[in-house]
Amino acid sequence: MTKSKFVFDKLAKIFEQGLVSYKDLSNEILNILKSKRDEIVFKMKLTSKDETDILSKRVENIEKNMEKLKKKITTKAKRAKKS
């Protein structure tokens, strides 16, 4: 119950600050969830902070590359002309 209360408190603060747009709200929720995930990983002592930071940067780079590739695929995809 306390963990869900934490998330609800964070969401309440977001609404109080007046974040109205969907994109801002979704980014803020993702940031909250990522920070909670990092806290859990640190508590479990699975990796050190440096290792986690390096791995998160790698994941971010891979996600950026995937987005670029998706954009290239969608722009290059053309329909064949009917004869």
Distance bins in CASP14 RR format, pairs under 12 A and 6 or more apart:
PFRMAT RR
TARGET T0000
AUTHOR 0000-0000-0000
RMODE 2
METHOD distances of the structure
MODEL  1
1 7 0 0 0 0 0 1 0 0 0 0 0
1 8 0 0 0 0 0 1 0 0 0 0 0
2 8 0 0 0 0 0 1 0 0 0 0 0
2 9 0 0 0 0 0 1 0 0 0 0 0
3 9 0 0 0 0 0 1 0 0 0 0 0
3 10 0 0 0 0 0 1 0 0 0 0 0
3 32 0 0 0 0 0 1 0 0 0 0 0
3 33 0 0 0 0 0 1 0 0 0 0 0
3 36 0 0 0 0 1 0 0 0 0 0 0
3 39 0 0 0 0 0 1 0 0 0 0 0
3 40 0 0 0 0 0 1 0 0 0 0 0
4 10 0 0 0 0 0 1 0 0 0 0 0
4 11 0 0 0 0 0 1 0 0 0 0 0
4 36 0 0 0 0 0 1 0 0 0 0 0
5 11 0 0 0 0 0 1 0 0 0 0 0
5 12 0 0 0 0 0 1 0 0 0 0 0
6 12 0 0 0 0 0 1 0 0 0 0 0
6 13 0 0 0 0 0 1 0 0 0 0 0
6 32 0 0 0 0 1 0 0 0 0 0 0
6 33 0 0 0 0 0 1 0 0 0 0 0
6 35 0 0 0 0 0 1 0 0 0 0 0
6 36 1 0 0 1 0 0 0 0 0 0 0
6 39 0 0 0 0 0 1 0 0 0 0 0
7 13 0 0 0 0 0 1 0 0 0 0 0
7 14 0 0 0 0 0 1 0 0 0 0 0
7 28 0 0 0 0 0 1 0 0 0 0 0
7 29 0 0 0 0 1 0 0 0 0 0 0
7 32 1 0 0 1 0 0 0 0 0 0 0
7 33 0 0 0 0 1 0 0 0 0 0 0
7 35 0 0 0 0 0 1 0 0 0 0 0
7 36 1 0 0 1 0 0 0 0 0 0 0
8 14 0 0 0 0 0 1 0 0 0 0 0
8 15 0 0 0 0 0 1 0 0 0 0 0
8 29 0 0 0 0 0 1 0 0 0 0 0
8 32 0 0 0 0 0 1 0 0 0 0 0
9 15 0 0 0 0 0 1 0 0 0 0 0
9 16 0 0 0 0 0 1 0 0 0 0 0
9 32 0 0 0 0 0 1 0 0 0 0 0
10 16 0 0 0 0 0 1 0 0 0 0 0
10 17 0 0 0 0 0 1 0 0 0 0 0
10 19 0 0 0 0 0 1 0 0 0 0 0
10 25 0 0 0 0 0 1 0 0 0 0 0
10 28 0 0 0 0 1 0 0 0 0 0 0
10 29 0 0 0 0 1 0 0 0 0 0 0
10 30 0 0 0 0 0 1 0 0 0 0 0
10 31 0 0 0 0 1 0 0 0 0 0 0
10 32 1 0 1 0 0 0 0 0 0 0 0
10 33 0 0 0 0 1 0 0 0 0 0 0
10 35 0 0 0 0 1 0 0 0 0 0 0
10 36 0 0 0 0 1 0 0 0 0 0 0
11 17 0 0 0 0 0 1 0 0 0 0 0
11 18 0 0 0 0 0 1 0 0 0 0 0
11 19 0 0 0 0 0 1 0 0 0 0 0
11 25 0 0 0 0 1 0 0 0 0 0 0
11 26 0 0 0 0 0 1 0 0 0 0 0
11 28 0 0 0 0 1 0 0 0 0 0 0
11 29 1 0 0 1 0 0 0 0 0 0 0
11 32 0 0 0 0 1 0 0 0 0 0 0
11 33 0 0 0 0 0 1 0 0 0 0 0
12 18 0 0 0 0 0 1 0 0 0 0 0
12 19 0 0 0 0 0 1 0 0 0 0 0
12 28 0 0 0 0 0 1 0 0 0 0 0
12 32 0 0 0 0 0 1 0 0 0 0 0
13 19 0 0 0 0 1 0 0 0 0 0 0
13 28 0 0 0 0 1 0 0 0 0 0 0
13 29 0 0 0 0 0 1 0 0 0 0 0
13 32 0 0 0 0 1 0 0 0 0 0 0
14 20 0 0 0 0 0 1 0 0 0 0 0
14 21 0 0 0 0 0 1 0 0 0 0 0
14 24 0 0 0 0 1 0 0 0 0 0 0
14 25 1 0 0 1 0 0 0 0 0 0 0
14 26 0 0 0 0 0 1 0 0 0 0 0
14 27 0 0 0 0 0 1 0 0 0 0 0
14 28 1 0 1 0 0 0 0 0 0 0 0
14 29 1 0 0 1 0 0 0 0 0 0 0
14 30 0 0 0 0 0 1 0 0 0 0 0
14 31 0 0 0 0 0 1 0 0 0 0 0
14 32 0 0 0 0 1 0 0 0 0 0 0
15 24 0 0 0 0 0 1 0 0 0 0 0
15 25 0 0 0 0 1 0 0 0 0 0 0
15 28 0 0 0 0 0 1 0 0 0 0 0
15 29 0 0 0 0 0 1 0 0 0 0 0
17 24 0 0 0 0 1 0 0 0 0 0 0
17 25 0 0 0 0 0 1 0 0 0 0 0
17 28 0 0 0 0 1 0 0 0 0 0 0
18 24 0 0 0 0 1 0 0 0 0 0 0
18 25 0 0 0 0 1 0 0 0 0 0 0
18 28 0 0 0 0 0 1 0 0 0 0 0
19 25 1 0 1 0 0 0 0 0 0 0 0
19 26 0 0 0 0 0 1 0 0 0 0 0
19 27 0 0 0 0 1 0 0 0 0 0 0
19 28 1 0 0 1 0 0 0 0 0 0 0
19 29 0 0 0 0 0 1 0 0 0 0 0
19 31 0 0 0 0 0 1 0 0 0 0 0
20 28 0 0 0 0 0 1 0 0 0 0 0
21 27 0 0 0 0 1 0 0 0 0 0 0
21 28 0 0 0 0 0 1 0 0 0 0 0
22 28 0 0 0 0 0 1 0 0 0 0 0
22 29 0 0 0 0 0 1 0 0 0 0 0
23 29 0 0 0 0 0 1 0 0 0 0 0
23 30 0 0 0 0 0 1 0 0 0 0 0
24 30 0 0 0 0 0 1 0 0 0 0 0
24 31 0 0 0 0 0 1 0 0 0 0 0
25 31 0 0 0 0 0 1 0 0 0 0 0
25 32 0 0 0 0 0 1 0 0 0 0 0
26 32 0 0 0 0 0 1 0 0 0 0 0
26 33 0 0 0 0 0 1 0 0 0 0 0
27 33 0 0 0 0 0 1 0 0 0 0 0
27 34 0 0 0 0 0 1 0 0 0 0 0
28 34 0 0 0 0 0 1 0 0 0 0 0
28 35 0 0 0 0 0 1 0 0 0 0 0
29 35 0 0 0 0 0 1 0 0 0 0 0
29 36 0 0 0 0 0 1 0 0 0 0 0
30 36 0 0 0 0 0 1 0 0 0 0 0
30 37 0 0 0 0 0 1 0 0 0 0 0
30 63 0 0 0 0 0 1 0 0 0 0 0
31 37 0 0 0 0 0 1 0 0 0 0 0
31 38 0 0 0 0 0 1 0 0 0 0 0
32 38 0 0 0 0 0 1 0 0 0 0 0
32 39 0 0 0 0 0 1 0 0 0 0 0
33 39 0 0 0 0 0 1 0 0 0 0 0
33 40 0 0 0 0 0 1 0 0 0 0 0
34 40 0 0 0 0 0 1 0 0 0 0 0
34 41 0 0 0 0 0 1 0 0 0 0 0
34 52 0 0 0 0 0 1 0 0 0 0 0
34 56 0 0 0 0 1 0 0 0 0 0 0
34 59 0 0 0 0 0 1 0 0 0 0 0
34 60 0 0 0 0 0 1 0 0 0 0 0
35 41 0 0 0 0 0 1 0 0 0 0 0
35 42 0 0 0 0 0 1 0 0 0 0 0
35 52 0 0 0 0 0 1 0 0 0 0 0
35 56 0 0 0 0 0 1 0 0 0 0 0
36 42 0 0 0 0 0 1 0 0 0 0 0
36 43 0 0 0 0 0 1 0 0 0 0 0
37 43 0 0 0 0 0 1 0 0 0 0 0
37 44 0 0 0 0 0 1 0 0 0 0 0
37 46 0 0 0 0 0 1 0 0 0 0 0
37 52 0 0 0 0 1 0 0 0 0 0 0
37 56 0 0 0 0 1 0 0 0 0 0 0
37 59 0 0 0 0 0 1 0 0 0 0 0
38 44 0 0 0 0 0 1 0 0 0 0 0
38 46 0 0 0 0 0 1 0 0 0 0 0
38 47 0 0 0 0 0 1 0 0 0 0 0
38 49 0 0 0 0 1 0 0 0 0 0 0
38 51 0 0 0 0 0 1 0 0 0 0 0
38 52 1 0 0 1 0 0 0 0 0 0 0
38 53 0 0 0 0 1 0 0 0 0 0 0
38 55 0 0 0 0 0 1 0 0 0 0 0
38 56 0 0 0 0 1 0 0 0 0 0 0
39 49 0 0 0 0 0 1 0 0 0 0 0
39 52 0 0 0 0 0 1 0 0 0 0 0
40 46 0 0 0 0 1 0 0 0 0 0 0
40 47 0 0 0 0 0 1 0 0 0 0 0
40 52 0 0 0 0 0 1 0 0 0 0 0
41 47 1 0 0 1 0 0 0 0 0 0 0
41 48 0 0 0 0 0 1 0 0 0 0 0
41 49 0 0 0 0 1 0 0 0 0 0 0
41 51 0 0 0 0 1 0 0 0 0 0 0
41 52 1 0 0 1 0 0 0 0 0 0 0
41 53 0 0 0 0 0 1 0 0 0 0 0
41 55 0 0 0 0 1 0 0 0 0 0 0
41 56 0 0 0 0 0 1 0 0 0 0 0
42 48 0 0 0 0 1 0 0 0 0 0 0
42 49 1 0 0 1 0 0 0 0 0 0 0
42 50 0 0 0 0 0 1 0 0 0 0 0
42 51 0 0 0 0 0 1 0 0 0 0 0
42 52 1 0 0 1 0 0 0 0 0 0 0
42 53 0 0 0 0 0 1 0 0 0 0 0
44 52 0 0 0 0 0 1 0 0 0 0 0
45 51 0 0 0 0 0 1 0 0 0 0 0
45 52 0 0 0 0 0 1 0 0 0 0 0
46 52 0 0 0 0 1 0 0 0 0 0 0
46 55 0 0 0 0 0 1 0 0 0 0 0
47 53 0 0 0 0 1 0 0 0 0 0 0
47 54 0 0 0 0 1 0 0 0 0 0 0
47 55 1 0 0 1 0 0 0 0 0 0 0
47 56 0 0 0 0 0 1 0 0 0 0 0
48 54 0 0 0 0 1 0 0 0 0 0 0
48 55 0 0 0 0 0 1 0 0 0 0 0
49 55 0 0 0 0 0 1 0 0 0 0 0
49 56 0 0 0 0 0 1 0 0 0 0 0
50 56 0 0 0 0 0 1 0 0 0 0 0
50 57 0 0 0 0 0 1 0 0 0 0 0
51 57 0 0 0 0 0 1 0 0 0 0 0
51 58 0 0 0 0 0 1 0 0 0 0 0
52 58 0 0 0 0 0 1 0 0 0 0 0
52 59 0 0 0 0 0 1 0 0 0 0 0
53 59 0 0 0 0 0 1 0 0 0 0 0
53 60 0 0 0 0 0 1 0 0 0 0 0
54 60 0 0 0 0 0 1 0 0 0 0 0
54 61 0 0 0 0 0 1 0 0 0 0 0
55 61 0 0 0 0 0 1 0 0 0 0 0
55 62 0 0 0 0 0 1 0 0 0 0 0
56 62 0 0 0 0 0 1 0 0 0 0 0
56 63 0 0 0 0 0 1 0 0 0 0 0
57 63 0 0 0 0 0 1 0 0 0 0 0
57 64 0 0 0 0 0 1 0 0 0 0 0
58 64 0 0 0 0 0 1 0 0 0 0 0
58 65 0 0 0 0 0 1 0 0 0 0 0
59 65 0 0 0 0 0 1 0 0 0 0 0
59 66 0 0 0 0 0 1 0 0 0 0 0
60 66 0 0 0 0 0 1 0 0 0 0 0
60 67 0 0 0 0 0 1 0 0 0 0 0
61 67 0 0 0 0 0 1 0 0 0 0 0
61 68 0 0 0 0 0 1 0 0 0 0 0
62 68 0 0 0 0 0 1 0 0 0 0 0
62 69 0 0 0 0 0 1 0 0 0 0 0
63 69 0 0 0 0 0 1 0 0 0 0 0
63 70 0 0 0 0 0 1 0 0 0 0 0
64 70 0 0 0 0 0 1 0 0 0 0 0
64 71 0 0 0 0 0 1 0 0 0 0 0
65 71 0 0 0 0 0 1 0 0 0 0 0
65 72 0 0 0 0 0 1 0 0 0 0 0
66 72 0 0 0 0 0 1 0 0 0 0 0
66 73 0 0 0 0 0 1 0 0 0 0 0
67 73 0 0 0 0 0 1 0 0 0 0 0
67 74 0 0 0 0 0 1 0 0 0 0 0
68 74 0 0 0 0 0 1 0 0 0 0 0
68 75 0 0 0 0 0 1 0 0 0 0 0
69 75 0 0 0 0 0 1 0 0 0 0 0
69 76 0 0 0 0 0 1 0 0 0 0 0
70 76 0 0 0 0 0 1 0 0 0 0 0
70 77 0 0 0 0 0 1 0 0 0 0 0
71 77 0 0 0 0 0 1 0 0 0 0 0
END
